[in-house]
Every structure is written in C-alpha cells, then in structure tokens.
C-alpha cells in the first residue's frame, strides 16, 4: 500500500465506501434489467456500447481487450449479436485478414434508447455519489 494511504480509516470513510459500493451494485442491477427489457443480455449491451464507443479499430480482438474477456468469449458474443442482426462483420479494405465490427440500425436504436436511460440514471446517481467521494478526500 502506498504511504499516502496510511492514515486511519474513519467511520465516515467506511460509510462512504459502503454507500458507493451499494450504489454501484444498484446501478449494475438497473443496467441488467434495462438490457433485459430491450431484449439483450447485459454482456450484449456492454458489447454494443463498446463497439459504438471504443476507438478504432473495432475488431474482435480489440473488443475482447476492451471488455476484459478472452478472445474466444468475444467471438461467441459477436456470433450471437450477428445472428440477431445487431452487428455486421466487414472486411477491412486495406487488410483483408482484419474484420471490423459495425452496429446495424436495429442495434443503433436499441443502444440509443438504453444509453438515454443509463445516462439519466447515472446523472441521478452522481448527485448521491458526489458528497460520498468528497467525504473520502
């Protein structure tokens, strides 16, 4: 542990940490339910969000790195999304061995709707989180 972390942990710190973890858990539960209502698993929602938001190149390997999963797990996830016609695999024009991932219109619509409700929930959560983070400073 770094020397700057050697100060004693006070009751207020424990309470703030507990509330932050509780809020994160509640957000993840909210997110999973929202994804389910949209016809997606939480992993599928996370993959669509990653494909939309991560920097280029948007490949299976990059997706695996972004999600912190093994490449074969990302392949399975991409296969399921492709079967649902939510993503397309497109060969790179410069390097035909590379396959890029693109969201299809149905995925764009689902992701936009999910992102709006997630953004609203995170804005609500951030109002509760700000004083907790301040308490830890």
FENCORDA-V308949 format. One record per residue. N is the residue number from 0. SS is DSSP state (helix for helix, strand for strand, loop for the rest). PHI is phi in whole degrees, -180 to 180 (NA if undefined). NEAR is the number of other ideal C-beta (glycine too) atoms within 8 Angstrom. Layout:
[[N;SS;PHI;NEAR] [N;SS;PHI;NEAR]]
//
This chain:
[[0;loop;NA;3] [1;loop;-68;4] [2;helix;-62;4] [3;helix;-67;4] [4;helix;-99;6] [5;loop;-86;5] [6;loop;-67;4] [7;loop;-64;3] [8;loop;-88;5] [9;loop;-97;6] [10;helix;-57;5] [11;helix;-62;7] [12;helix;-66;10] [13;helix;-61;9] [14;helix;-64;9] [15;helix;-63;12] [16;helix;-62;9] [17;helix;-64;8] [18;helix;-67;10] [19;helix;-64;11] [20;helix;-63;8] [21;helix;-61;8] [22;helix;-63;12] [23;helix;-64;8] [24;helix;-63;8] [25;helix;-64;9] [26;helix;-65;11] [27;helix;-64;9] [28;helix;-66;8] [29;helix;-57;9] [30;helix;-63;12] [31;helix;-63;9] [32;helix;-67;8] [33;helix;-62;12] [34;helix;-63;13] [35;helix;-60;10] [36;helix;-63;6] [37;loop;-86;10] [38;loop;84;5] [39;loop;-124;11] [40;loop;-83;7] [41;helix;-56;11] [42;helix;-66;8] [43;helix;-66;13] [44;helix;-60;15] [45;helix;-61;9] [46;helix;-66;14] [47;helix;-62;16] [48;helix;-63;11] [49;helix;-64;11] [50;helix;-60;13] [51;helix;-70;9] [52;helix;-98;5] [53;loop;-80;9] [54;loop;-70;2] [55;loop;-68;3] [56;loop;-82;7] [57;loop;-95;10] [58;loop;-114;10] [59;helix;-63;11] [60;helix;-62;8] [61;helix;-65;10] [62;helix;-63;17] [63;helix;-59;12] [64;helix;-61;7] [65;helix;-61;8] [66;helix;-84;12] [67;loop;72;4] [68;loop;-122;8] [69;loop;-70;6] [70;helix;-54;9] [71;helix;-66;6] [72;helix;-69;9] [73;helix;-65;15] [74;helix;-61;9] [75;helix;-62;8] [76;helix;-64;14] [77;helix;-64;14] [78;helix;-60;8] [79;helix;-65;9] [80;helix;-67;13] [81;helix;-67;11] [82;helix;-62;6] [83;loop;-84;6] [84;loop;61;6] [85;loop;-96;12] [86;strand;-132;13] [87;strand;-122;8] [88;strand;-99;9] [89;strand;-127;8] [90;strand;-65;8] [91;loop;-67;11] [92;loop;-68;3] [93;loop;-83;3] [94;loop;-130;5] [95;loop;-64;5] [96;loop;-77;4] [97;loop;-90;9] [98;strand;-116;9] [99;strand;-100;11] [100;strand;-105;14] [101;strand;-133;9] [102;strand;-77;13] [103;loop;-90;10] [104;helix;-55;6] [105;helix;-62;8] [106;helix;-68;12] [107;helix;-59;10] [108;helix;-67;8] [109;helix;-61;13] [110;helix;-66;13] [111;helix;-63;8] [112;helix;-64;9] [113;helix;-64;14] [114;helix;-67;9] [115;helix;-63;8] [116;helix;-71;9] [117;helix;-68;10] [118;helix;-60;8] [119;helix;-62;8] [120;helix;-66;11] [121;helix;-68;9] [122;helix;-64;8] [123;helix;-63;8] [124;helix;-64;11] [125;helix;-64;8] [126;helix;-66;7] [127;helix;-79;10] [128;helix;-75;10] [129;helix;-54;8] [130;helix;-68;7] [131;helix;-69;12] [132;helix;-65;10] [133;helix;-62;7] [134;helix;-64;10] [135;helix;-85;8] [136;loop;-76;4]]
//
